[in-house]
Amino acid sequence: MKPAKINYNTVGVRFLDGHNIAKVYTYGVRKSGKIHLGQELVADTARGPALVAVVRIDKTPTPVNPEWPRGLQFLTRKVVEL
């Protein structure tokens, strides 16, 4: 049996506002998404949308940690300047 194909990458992000801006959080992104270091994205959190900056791009996806309360969360929105 073949292992399941992983169609996402993982990135490390820092929240740009809040009390824990030094901590790096792991999020998933679509493999087809063009992500670069320093890019600002929107993370959906329990408190609503929050601005994050990409500080790490993983070469291989980080496995889901069973201790993460909501599993692997995905970043789905880029920040667009008007």
DARA-V500493 format. One record per pair of residues at least 24 apart in sequence whose ideal C-beta (glycine too) atoms are under 6 Angstrom apart, sorted by the first residue. I is the first residue (numbers start at 1). J is the second residue. Records with the same first field share a line. If there is no record, write none. Layout:
I = J / J
This chain:
6 = 61
7 = 31
9 = 61
10 = 58 / 61 / 62
11 = 54 / 57
12 = 55 / 56
13 = 52 / 54
14 = 53 / 55
15 = 50 / 52
16 = 51 / 53
24 = 55
26 = 62
27 = 73 / 75
28 = 72 / 74
29 = 75
40 = 79
41 = 75 / 78
42 = 77
43 = 75
